[in-house]
Amino acid sequence: MTRADLIECISEKGRMNKARANLLVDAVFECMEHSLRQGEKIELRGFGTFQVRHYRPYAGRNPRTGQTVAVKPKRLPLFKASKDLAARINQRRGKKSA
């Protein structure tokens, strides 16, 4: 699903025009990004959690040359699906093939 697909789906299910659905998607993503930048954990019960994982600096290797390269510390977002979401996805898959 792309961002445009998400906007289309929200506009249909929410019975709103695409411009309003676009504003809604933008607002949700901005709020989530802001929370993650602050180091906060986002928990959406029944869906999953988003959190920032901190990586320490390390010595990596350039795969082309084999030369050692210093990799700077970084923070990356991490998503973990809830057990409910995983069960729903697997349950639907089973129903389609049956």
C-alpha positions in Angstrom: 0.0 0.0 0.0 1.3 3.4 -0.9 0.6 6.7 0.7 -1.9 7.5 -2.1 -3.6 4.2 -1.5 -3.9 5.0 2.2 -5.4 8.4 1.5 -7.9 6.8 -1.0 -8.9 4.1 1.6 -9.4 6.7 4.4 -11.4 9.0 2.1 -13.7 6.1 1.2 -14.1 4.6 4.7 -14.4 8.0 6.4 -16.7 9.4 3.8 -14.5 12.5 3.3 -12.8 14.1 0.3 -9.2 13.2 -0.6 -7.9 16.6 0.5 -9.2 16.1 4.0 -7.9 12.6 4.1 -4.5 13.8 3.0 -4.5 16.4 5.8 -5.4 13.6 8.3 -2.6 11.3 7.0 -0.1 14.2 7.2 -1.1 15.1 10.7 -0.8 11.5 12.0 2.6 11.0 10.4 3.9 14.4 11.7 2.7 13.5 15.3 4.4 10.1 15.1 7.6 11.6 13.7 7.7 14.2 16.4 7.2 11.6 19.2 9.9 9.4 17.8 12.3 12.3 17.5 11.7 13.0 21.2 12.7 9.4 21.9 9.1 8.4 22.9 7.6 5.0 22.2 4.4 4.9 20.3 2.0 2.1 21.3 -1.1 1.4 19.2 -2.9 -1.4 21.0 -3.9 -4.2 18.7 -1.6 -2.9 16.0 2.0 -2.6 17.3 4.7 -0.4 18.7 7.1 2.1 17.1 10.3 3.1 19.0 13.7 4.4 18.2 16.7 2.1 18.5 20.1 3.5 19.2 23.1 2.1 17.4 26.6 2.7 18.7 29.5 3.6 16.4 31.4 0.7 14.9 34.0 -0.2 12.4 32.5 -1.5 9.2 33.9 -2.6 5.9 33.5 -1.3 2.4 32.3 -4.4 0.5 33.9 -3.3 -2.7 37.4 -2.5 -1.4 37.5 -4.3 1.9 38.7 -1.1 3.5 37.7 -0.4 7.1 35.2 2.5 7.5 34.0 4.2 10.7 30.2 4.1 11.0 28.8 6.9 13.0 26.2 6.4 15.8 22.6 6.5 14.6 19.0 6.2 15.7 16.6 4.3 13.5 12.8 3.7 13.9 11.8 0.1 14.7 8.3 -1.4 14.4 7.1 -4.5 16.2 3.7 -5.9 15.3 1.4 -6.8 18.1 0.3 -10.4 18.7 -3.2 -9.5 17.7 -2.2 -8.0 14.4 0.0 -11.0 13.6 -2.9 -13.4 14.5 -5.3 -11.4 12.3 -3.0 -11.4 9.3 -2.4 -15.2 9.6 -6.0 -15.9 10.2 -7.1 -14.0 7.0 -4.4 -15.8 5.0 -5.8 -19.1 6.1 -9.3 -18.2 5.2 -8.4 -17.2 1.6 -6.6 -20.4 0.8 -9.3 -22.6 2.4 
